[in-house]
């Protein structure tokens, strides 16, 4: 039985939908933190730290759940982008976007494999690649969708907007 390009694309979209597992994992781990954890003052990476994190001596006993979620997120992004790309023409914008999505997935995979209390430079480099490449991927994919008459310009516009907001937020977080 041959798998159609539409079937592969739909499977990729389902993999991307699976990325919502991250938000569930985050809330489960956050609910079990001992000590202080603030979504305003702490980084999400603190939930994956194997040791107690600095602000308020908070500890996340379920850190392994957060790290597994980061790893799963990375795999879902990478394989989703490969499969979703089968729906789209191989225009330069689409190819560049898919490459950026793969880089973003690899970045978050690194975040999960090397928690912030491991080799911090590696962890934060993975996070930076994830956020920056993901933002650029959304911008490029949105531009590609808007350029195609047969695709929804609404989806393209939303993707461009999400990418722009993410890029600005990442730069501000880094500053």
mmCIF file of the C-alpha atoms, coordinates in Angstrom:
data_MODEL
# 
_entry.id   MODEL 
# 
loop_
_atom_site.group_PDB 
_atom_site.id 
_atom_site.type_symbol 
_atom_site.label_atom_id 
_atom_site.label_alt_id 
_atom_site.label_comp_id 
_atom_site.label_asym_id 
_atom_site.label_entity_id 
_atom_site.label_seq_id 
_atom_site.pdbx_PDB_ins_code 
_atom_site.Cartn_x 
_atom_site.Cartn_y 
_atom_site.Cartn_z 
_atom_site.occupancy 
_atom_site.B_iso_or_equiv 
_atom_site.pdbx_formal_charge 
_atom_site.auth_seq_id 
_atom_site.auth_comp_id 
_atom_site.auth_asym_id 
_atom_site.auth_atom_id 
_atom_site.pdbx_PDB_model_num 
ATOM 1   C CA . UNK A 1 1   ? 0.000  0.000  0.000  1.00 0.00 ? 1   UNK A CA 1 
ATOM 2   C CA . UNK A 1 2   ? 1.385  3.375  -0.977 1.00 0.00 ? 2   UNK A CA 1 
ATOM 3   C CA . UNK A 1 3   ? 1.188  6.292  1.425  1.00 0.00 ? 3   UNK A CA 1 
ATOM 4   C CA . UNK A 1 4   ? -0.063 9.399  -0.375 1.00 0.00 ? 4   UNK A CA 1 
ATOM 5   C CA . UNK A 1 5   ? 1.520  12.802 0.042  1.00 0.00 ? 5   UNK A CA 1 
ATOM 6   C CA . UNK A 1 6   ? -1.745 14.010 1.584  1.00 0.00 ? 6   UNK A CA 1 
ATOM 7   C CA . UNK A 1 7   ? -1.633 11.151 4.100  1.00 0.00 ? 7   UNK A CA 1 
ATOM 8   C CA . UNK A 1 8   ? 1.959  11.950 5.002  1.00 0.00 ? 8   UNK A CA 1 
ATOM 9   C CA . UNK A 1 9   ? 1.122  15.628 5.366  1.00 0.00 ? 9   UNK A CA 1 
ATOM 10  C CA . UNK A 1 10  ? -1.833 14.863 7.602  1.00 0.00 ? 10  UNK A CA 1 
ATOM 11  C CA . UNK A 1 11  ? 0.337  12.570 9.714  1.00 0.00 ? 11  UNK A CA 1 
ATOM 12  C CA . UNK A 1 12  ? 2.870  15.395 10.049 1.00 0.00 ? 12  UNK A CA 1 
ATOM 13  C CA . UNK A 1 13  ? 0.130  17.783 11.128 1.00 0.00 ? 13  UNK A CA 1 
ATOM 14  C CA . UNK A 1 14  ? -1.007 15.251 13.749 1.00 0.00 ? 14  UNK A CA 1 
ATOM 15  C CA . UNK A 1 15  ? 2.556  15.001 15.018 1.00 0.00 ? 15  UNK A CA 1 
ATOM 16  C CA . UNK A 1 16  ? 2.634  18.774 15.352 1.00 0.00 ? 16  UNK A CA 1 
ATOM 17  C CA . UNK A 1 17  ? -0.674 18.668 17.233 1.00 0.00 ? 17  UNK A CA 1 
ATOM 18  C CA . UNK A 1 18  ? 1.023  16.221 19.594 1.00 0.00 ? 18  UNK A CA 1 
ATOM 19  C CA . UNK A 1 19  ? 3.270  19.098 20.626 1.00 0.00 ? 19  UNK A CA 1 
ATOM 20  C CA . UNK A 1 20  ? 0.459  20.185 22.957 1.00 0.00 ? 20  UNK A CA 1 
ATOM 21  C CA . UNK A 1 21  ? 1.677  17.426 25.282 1.00 0.00 ? 21  UNK A CA 1 
ATOM 22  C CA . UNK A 1 22  ? 4.327  19.931 26.333 1.00 0.00 ? 22  UNK A CA 1 
ATOM 23  C CA . UNK A 1 23  ? 1.772  22.216 27.988 1.00 0.00 ? 23  UNK A CA 1 
ATOM 24  C CA . UNK A 1 24  ? 0.244  19.310 29.899 1.00 0.00 ? 24  UNK A CA 1 
ATOM 25  C CA . UNK A 1 25  ? 3.673  18.133 31.076 1.00 0.00 ? 25  UNK A CA 1 
ATOM 26  C CA . UNK A 1 26  ? 4.614  21.661 32.120 1.00 0.00 ? 26  UNK A CA 1 
ATOM 27  C CA . UNK A 1 27  ? 1.512  22.009 34.311 1.00 0.00 ? 27  UNK A CA 1 
ATOM 28  C CA . UNK A 1 28  ? 1.935  18.554 35.866 1.00 0.00 ? 28  UNK A CA 1 
ATOM 29  C CA . UNK A 1 29  ? 5.568  19.264 36.773 1.00 0.00 ? 29  UNK A CA 1 
ATOM 30  C CA . UNK A 1 30  ? 4.782  22.795 37.956 1.00 0.00 ? 30  UNK A CA 1 
ATOM 31  C CA . UNK A 1 31  ? 2.009  21.474 40.227 1.00 0.00 ? 31  UNK A CA 1 
ATOM 32  C CA . UNK A 1 32  ? 4.546  19.225 41.966 1.00 0.00 ? 32  UNK A CA 1 
ATOM 33  C CA . UNK A 1 33  ? 7.305  21.794 42.518 1.00 0.00 ? 33  UNK A CA 1 
ATOM 34  C CA . UNK A 1 34  ? 8.500  21.975 46.106 1.00 0.00 ? 34  UNK A CA 1 
ATOM 35  C CA . UNK A 1 35  ? 9.277  25.556 47.045 1.00 0.00 ? 35  UNK A CA 1 
ATOM 36  C CA . UNK A 1 36  ? 8.845  28.638 44.904 1.00 0.00 ? 36  UNK A CA 1 
ATOM 37  C CA . UNK A 1 37  ? 8.317  28.585 41.162 1.00 0.00 ? 37  UNK A CA 1 
ATOM 38  C CA . UNK A 1 38  ? 6.910  31.524 39.269 1.00 0.00 ? 38  UNK A CA 1 
ATOM 39  C CA . UNK A 1 39  ? 6.072  31.542 35.587 1.00 0.00 ? 39  UNK A CA 1 
ATOM 40  C CA . UNK A 1 40  ? 7.031  35.241 35.648 1.00 0.00 ? 40  UNK A CA 1 
ATOM 41  C CA . UNK A 1 41  ? 10.415 34.857 37.390 1.00 0.00 ? 41  UNK A CA 1 
ATOM 42  C CA . UNK A 1 42  ? 11.600 31.367 36.497 1.00 0.00 ? 42  UNK A CA 1 
ATOM 43  C CA . UNK A 1 43  ? 12.520 29.853 33.157 1.00 0.00 ? 43  UNK A CA 1 
ATOM 44  C CA . UNK A 1 44  ? 10.695 26.798 31.889 1.00 0.00 ? 44  UNK A CA 1 
ATOM 45  C CA . UNK A 1 45  ? 14.072 25.055 31.972 1.00 0.00 ? 45  UNK A CA 1 
ATOM 46  C CA . UNK A 1 46  ? 13.992 25.237 35.782 1.00 0.00 ? 46  UNK A CA 1 
ATOM 47  C CA . UNK A 1 47  ? 11.295 22.548 35.689 1.00 0.00 ? 47  UNK A CA 1 
ATOM 48  C CA . UNK A 1 48  ? 13.770 20.188 34.027 1.00 0.00 ? 48  UNK A CA 1 
ATOM 49  C CA . UNK A 1 49  ? 16.628 20.888 36.444 1.00 0.00 ? 49  UNK A CA 1 
ATOM 50  C CA . UNK A 1 50  ? 17.695 17.765 38.312 1.00 0.00 ? 50  UNK A CA 1 
ATOM 51  C CA . UNK A 1 51  ? 18.779 19.848 41.294 1.00 0.00 ? 51  UNK A CA 1 
ATOM 52  C CA . UNK A 1 52  ? 16.938 22.639 43.076 1.00 0.00 ? 52  UNK A CA 1 
ATOM 53  C CA . UNK A 1 53  ? 16.854 25.877 41.136 1.00 0.00 ? 53  UNK A CA 1 
ATOM 54  C CA . UNK A 1 54  ? 17.957 29.192 42.560 1.00 0.00 ? 54  UNK A CA 1 
ATOM 55  C CA . UNK A 1 55  ? 14.876 31.372 42.925 1.00 0.00 ? 55  UNK A CA 1 
ATOM 56  C CA . UNK A 1 56  ? 13.286 30.429 46.230 1.00 0.00 ? 56  UNK A CA 1 
ATOM 57  C CA . UNK A 1 57  ? 15.102 27.087 46.388 1.00 0.00 ? 57  UNK A CA 1 
ATOM 58  C CA . UNK A 1 58  ? 12.381 25.425 44.313 1.00 0.00 ? 58  UNK A CA 1 
ATOM 59  C CA . UNK A 1 59  ? 12.755 21.775 43.362 1.00 0.00 ? 59  UNK A CA 1 
ATOM 60  C CA . UNK A 1 60  ? 10.971 19.845 40.629 1.00 0.00 ? 60  UNK A CA 1 
ATOM 61  C CA . UNK A 1 61  ? 10.844 16.165 41.634 1.00 0.00 ? 61  UNK A CA 1 
ATOM 62  C CA . UNK A 1 62  ? 9.185  15.367 38.287 1.00 0.00 ? 62  UNK A CA 1 
ATOM 63  C CA . UNK A 1 63  ? 12.028 16.993 36.317 1.00 0.00 ? 63  UNK A CA 1 
ATOM 64  C CA . UNK A 1 64  ? 12.308 13.814 34.264 1.00 0.00 ? 64  UNK A CA 1 
ATOM 65  C CA . UNK A 1 65  ? 8.745  14.364 32.974 1.00 0.00 ? 65  UNK A CA 1 
ATOM 66  C CA . UNK A 1 66  ? 9.680  17.853 31.767 1.00 0.00 ? 66  UNK A CA 1 
ATOM 67  C CA . UNK A 1 67  ? 12.872 16.611 30.125 1.00 0.00 ? 67  UNK A CA 1 
ATOM 68  C CA . UNK A 1 68  ? 11.043 13.708 28.453 1.00 0.00 ? 68  UNK A CA 1 
ATOM 69  C CA . UNK A 1 69  ? 8.491  16.241 27.197 1.00 0.00 ? 69  UNK A CA 1 
ATOM 70  C CA . UNK A 1 70  ? 11.278 18.398 25.711 1.00 0.00 ? 70  UNK A CA 1 
ATOM 71  C CA . UNK A 1 71  ? 12.727 15.349 23.937 1.00 0.00 ? 71  UNK A CA 1 
ATOM 72  C CA . UNK A 1 72  ? 9.310  14.258 22.651 1.00 0.00 ? 72  UNK A CA 1 
ATOM 73  C CA . UNK A 1 73  ? 8.614  17.832 21.519 1.00 0.00 ? 73  UNK A CA 1 
ATOM 74  C CA . UNK A 1 74  ? 11.833 17.839 19.515 1.00 0.00 ? 74  UNK A CA 1 
ATOM 75  C CA . UNK A 1 75  ? 11.013 14.548 17.818 1.00 0.00 ? 75  UNK A CA 1 
ATOM 76  C CA . UNK A 1 76  ? 7.452  15.653 17.033 1.00 0.00 ? 76  UNK A CA 1 
ATOM 77  C CA . UNK A 1 77  ? 8.693  18.898 15.468 1.00 0.00 ? 77  UNK A CA 1 
ATOM 78  C CA . UNK A 1 78  ? 11.395 17.212 13.377 1.00 0.00 ? 78  UNK A CA 1 
ATOM 79  C CA . UNK A 1 79  ? 9.288  14.345 12.042 1.00 0.00 ? 79  UNK A CA 1 
ATOM 80  C CA . UNK A 1 80  ? 6.210  16.555 11.681 1.00 0.00 ? 80  UNK A CA 1 
ATOM 81  C CA . UNK A 1 81  ? 8.127  19.018 9.530  1.00 0.00 ? 81  UNK A CA 1 
ATOM 82  C CA . UNK A 1 82  ? 9.438  16.269 7.285  1.00 0.00 ? 82  UNK A CA 1 
ATOM 83  C CA . UNK A 1 83  ? 5.941  14.866 6.741  1.00 0.00 ? 83  UNK A CA 1 
ATOM 84  C CA . UNK A 1 84  ? 4.064  18.186 6.470  1.00 0.00 ? 84  UNK A CA 1 
ATOM 85  C CA . UNK A 1 85  ? 6.545  19.277 3.837  1.00 0.00 ? 85  UNK A CA 1 
ATOM 86  C CA . UNK A 1 86  ? 5.206  16.566 1.544  1.00 0.00 ? 86  UNK A CA 1 
ATOM 87  C CA . UNK A 1 87  ? 2.030  18.637 1.134  1.00 0.00 ? 87  UNK A CA 1 
ATOM 88  C CA . UNK A 1 88  ? 3.881  21.712 -0.030 1.00 0.00 ? 88  UNK A CA 1 
ATOM 89  C CA . UNK A 1 89  ? 5.809  22.391 -3.204 1.00 0.00 ? 89  UNK A CA 1 
ATOM 90  C CA . UNK A 1 90  ? 9.562  22.386 -2.868 1.00 0.00 ? 90  UNK A CA 1 
ATOM 91  C CA . UNK A 1 91  ? 9.881  26.142 -3.284 1.00 0.00 ? 91  UNK A CA 1 
ATOM 92  C CA . UNK A 1 92  ? 12.870 27.816 -1.665 1.00 0.00 ? 92  UNK A CA 1 
ATOM 93  C CA . UNK A 1 93  ? 10.777 29.348 1.162  1.00 0.00 ? 93  UNK A CA 1 
ATOM 94  C CA . UNK A 1 94  ? 9.249  25.975 2.021  1.00 0.00 ? 94  UNK A CA 1 
ATOM 95  C CA . UNK A 1 95  ? 12.624 24.202 1.990  1.00 0.00 ? 95  UNK A CA 1 
ATOM 96  C CA . UNK A 1 96  ? 14.169 26.900 4.175  1.00 0.00 ? 96  UNK A CA 1 
ATOM 97  C CA . UNK A 1 97  ? 11.201 26.735 6.553  1.00 0.00 ? 97  UNK A CA 1 
ATOM 98  C CA . UNK A 1 98  ? 11.431 22.949 6.847  1.00 0.00 ? 98  UNK A CA 1 
ATOM 99  C CA . UNK A 1 99  ? 15.154 23.198 7.585  1.00 0.00 ? 99  UNK A CA 1 
ATOM 100 C CA . UNK A 1 100 ? 14.443 25.776 10.298 1.00 0.00 ? 100 UNK A CA 1 
ATOM 101 C CA . UNK A 1 101 ? 11.752 23.536 11.808 1.00 0.00 ? 101 UNK A CA 1 
ATOM 102 C CA . UNK A 1 102 ? 14.212 20.637 11.900 1.00 0.00 ? 102 UNK A CA 1 
ATOM 103 C CA . UNK A 1 103 ? 16.763 22.889 13.616 1.00 0.00 ? 103 UNK A CA 1 
ATOM 104 C CA . UNK A 1 104 ? 14.100 24.063 16.098 1.00 0.00 ? 104 UNK A CA 1 
ATOM 105 C CA . UNK A 1 105 ? 13.197 20.460 16.895 1.00 0.00 ? 105 UNK A CA 1 
ATOM 106 C CA . UNK A 1 106 ? 16.846 19.529 17.325 1.00 0.00 ? 106 UNK A CA 1 
ATOM 107 C CA . UNK A 1 107 ? 17.300 22.502 19.653 1.00 0.00 ? 107 UNK A CA 1 
ATOM 108 C CA . UNK A 1 108 ? 14.494 21.479 22.000 1.00 0.00 ? 108 UNK A CA 1 
ATOM 109 C CA . UNK A 1 109 ? 15.737 17.883 21.868 1.00 0.00 ? 109 UNK A CA 1 
ATOM 110 C CA . UNK A 1 110 ? 19.090 19.143 23.191 1.00 0.00 ? 110 UNK A CA 1 
ATOM 111 C CA . UNK A 1 111 ? 17.245 21.052 25.945 1.00 0.00 ? 111 UNK A CA 1 
ATOM 112 C CA . UNK A 1 112 ? 15.676 17.811 27.150 1.00 0.00 ? 112 UNK A CA 1 
ATOM 113 C CA . UNK A 1 113 ? 18.823 15.728 26.891 1.00 0.00 ? 113 UNK A CA 1 
ATOM 114 C CA . UNK A 1 114 ? 20.997 18.292 28.682 1.00 0.00 ? 114 UNK A CA 1 
ATOM 115 C CA . UNK A 1 115 ? 19.011 20.031 31.458 1.00 0.00 ? 115 UNK A CA 1 
ATOM 116 C CA . UNK A 1 116 ? 20.061 23.509 32.559 1.00 0.00 ? 116 UNK A CA 1 
ATOM 117 C CA . UNK A 1 117 ? 21.980 22.119 35.527 1.00 0.00 ? 117 UNK A CA 1 
ATOM 118 C CA . UNK A 1 118 ? 24.014 19.940 33.175 1.00 0.00 ? 118 UNK A CA 1 
ATOM 119 C CA . UNK A 1 119 ? 26.256 21.744 30.709 1.00 0.00 ? 119 UNK A CA 1 
ATOM 120 C CA . UNK A 1 120 ? 24.469 25.095 30.826 1.00 0.00 ? 120 UNK A CA 1 
ATOM 121 C CA . UNK A 1 121 ? 26.053 26.432 27.604 1.00 0.00 ? 121 UNK A CA 1 
ATOM 122 C CA . UNK A 1 122 ? 24.816 23.429 25.644 1.00 0.00 ? 122 UNK A CA 1 
ATOM 123 C CA . UNK A 1 123 ? 21.356 23.656 27.195 1.00 0.00 ? 123 UNK A CA 1 
ATOM 124 C CA . UNK A 1 124 ? 20.940 27.362 26.511 1.00 0.00 ? 124 UNK A CA 1 
ATOM 125 C CA . UNK A 1 125 ? 22.383 27.041 22.997 1.00 0.00 ? 125 UNK A CA 1 
ATOM 126 C CA . UNK A 1 126 ? 19.748 24.371 22.288 1.00 0.00 ? 126 UNK A CA 1 
ATOM 127 C CA . UNK A 1 127 ? 17.036 26.668 23.659 1.00 0.00 ? 127 UNK A CA 1 
ATOM 128 C CA . UNK A 1 128 ? 18.278 29.603 21.575 1.00 0.00 ? 128 UNK A CA 1 
ATOM 129 C CA . UNK A 1 129 ? 18.334 27.483 18.405 1.00 0.00 ? 129 UNK A CA 1 
ATOM 130 C CA . UNK A 1 130 ? 14.841 26.210 19.187 1.00 0.00 ? 130 UNK A CA 1 
ATOM 131 C CA . UNK A 1 131 ? 13.313 29.651 19.695 1.00 0.00 ? 131 UNK A CA 1 
ATOM 132 C CA . UNK A 1 132 ? 15.148 31.455 16.886 1.00 0.00 ? 132 UNK A CA 1 
ATOM 133 C CA . UNK A 1 133 ? 14.862 28.713 14.261 1.00 0.00 ? 133 UNK A CA 1 
ATOM 134 C CA . UNK A 1 134 ? 11.226 28.094 15.215 1.00 0.00 ? 134 UNK A CA 1 
ATOM 135 C CA . UNK A 1 135 ? 10.357 31.763 14.821 1.00 0.00 ? 135 UNK A CA 1 
ATOM 136 C CA . UNK A 1 136 ? 12.103 31.997 11.455 1.00 0.00 ? 136 UNK A CA 1 
ATOM 137 C CA . UNK A 1 137 ? 10.447 28.738 10.348 1.00 0.00 ? 137 UNK A CA 1 
ATOM 138 C CA . UNK A 1 138 ? 6.993  30.148 11.128 1.00 0.00 ? 138 UNK A CA 1 
ATOM 139 C CA . UNK A 1 139 ? 7.779  33.383 9.287  1.00 0.00 ? 139 UNK A CA 1 
ATOM 140 C CA . UNK A 1 140 ? 9.032  31.546 6.201  1.00 0.00 ? 140 UNK A CA 1 
ATOM 141 C CA . UNK A 1 141 ? 6.186  29.019 6.181  1.00 0.00 ? 141 UNK A CA 1 
ATOM 142 C CA . UNK A 1 142 ? 3.656  31.833 6.510  1.00 0.00 ? 142 UNK A CA 1 
ATOM 143 C CA . UNK A 1 143 ? 5.255  33.709 3.630  1.00 0.00 ? 143 UNK A CA 1 
ATOM 144 C CA . UNK A 1 144 ? 5.191  30.544 1.516  1.00 0.00 ? 144 UNK A CA 1 
ATOM 145 C CA . UNK A 1 145 ? 1.530  29.886 2.340  1.00 0.00 ? 145 UNK A CA 1 
ATOM 146 C CA . UNK A 1 146 ? 0.580  33.465 1.496  1.00 0.00 ? 146 UNK A CA 1 
ATOM 147 C CA . UNK A 1 147 ? 2.400  33.188 -1.836 1.00 0.00 ? 147 UNK A CA 1 
ATOM 148 C CA . UNK A 1 148 ? 0.365  30.133 -2.865 1.00 0.00 ? 148 UNK A CA 1 
ATOM 149 C CA . UNK A 1 149 ? -3.078 30.972 -4.207 1.00 0.00 ? 149 UNK A CA 1 
ATOM 150 C CA . UNK A 1 150 ? -4.419 27.506 -3.369 1.00 0.00 ? 150 UNK A CA 1 
ATOM 151 C CA . UNK A 1 151 ? -3.496 27.819 0.327  1.00 0.00 ? 151 UNK A CA 1 
ATOM 152 C CA . UNK A 1 152 ? -5.284 29.876 2.933  1.00 0.00 ? 152 UNK A CA 1 
ATOM 153 C CA . UNK A 1 153 ? -3.891 33.370 3.327  1.00 0.00 ? 153 UNK A CA 1 
ATOM 154 C CA . UNK A 1 154 ? -5.369 33.329 6.837  1.00 0.00 ? 154 UNK A CA 1 
ATOM 155 C CA . UNK A 1 155 ? -3.067 30.460 7.845  1.00 0.00 ? 155 UNK A CA 1 
ATOM 156 C CA . UNK A 1 156 ? -0.138 32.243 6.233  1.00 0.00 ? 156 UNK A CA 1 
ATOM 157 C CA . UNK A 1 157 ? -0.920 35.527 7.954  1.00 0.00 ? 157 UNK A CA 1 
ATOM 158 C CA . UNK A 1 158 ? -1.311 33.817 11.338 1.00 0.00 ? 158 UNK A CA 1 
ATOM 159 C CA . UNK A 1 159 ? 1.978  31.987 10.830 1.00 0.00 ? 159 UNK A CA 1 
ATOM 160 C CA . UNK A 1 160 ? 3.809  35.199 9.907  1.00 0.00 ? 160 UNK A CA 1 
ATOM 161 C CA . UNK A 1 161 ? 2.318  36.969 12.931 1.00 0.00 ? 161 UNK A CA 1 
ATOM 162 C CA . UNK A 1 162 ? 3.213  34.102 15.289 1.00 0.00 ? 162 UNK A CA 1 
ATOM 163 C CA . UNK A 1 163 ? 6.739  33.966 13.920 1.00 0.00 ? 163 UNK A CA 1 
ATOM 164 C CA . UNK A 1 164 ? 7.202  37.719 14.288 1.00 0.00 ? 164 UNK A CA 1 
ATOM 165 C CA . UNK A 1 165 ? 5.885  37.759 17.857 1.00 0.00 ? 165 UNK A CA 1 
ATOM 166 C CA . UNK A 1 166 ? 8.066  34.770 18.777 1.00 0.00 ? 166 UNK A CA 1 
ATOM 167 C CA . UNK A 1 167 ? 11.148 36.356 17.228 1.00 0.00 ? 167 UNK A CA 1 
ATOM 168 C CA . UNK A 1 168 ? 10.603 39.645 19.088 1.00 0.00 ? 168 UNK A CA 1 
ATOM 169 C CA . UNK A 1 169 ? 9.883  37.808 22.364 1.00 0.00 ? 169 UNK A CA 1 
ATOM 170 C CA . UNK A 1 170 ? 13.016 35.691 21.973 1.00 0.00 ? 170 UNK A CA 1 
ATOM 171 C CA . UNK A 1 171 ? 15.185 38.741 21.368 1.00 0.00 ? 171 UNK A CA 1 
ATOM 172 C CA . UNK A 1 172 ? 13.637 40.504 24.392 1.00 0.00 ? 172 UNK A CA 1 
ATOM 173 C CA . UNK A 1 173 ? 14.119 37.408 26.575 1.00 0.00 ? 173 UNK A CA 1 
ATOM 174 C CA . UNK A 1 174 ? 17.761 37.222 25.503 1.00 0.00 ? 174 UNK A CA 1 
ATOM 175 C CA . UNK A 1 175 ? 18.251 40.891 26.350 1.00 0.00 ? 175 UNK A CA 1 
# 
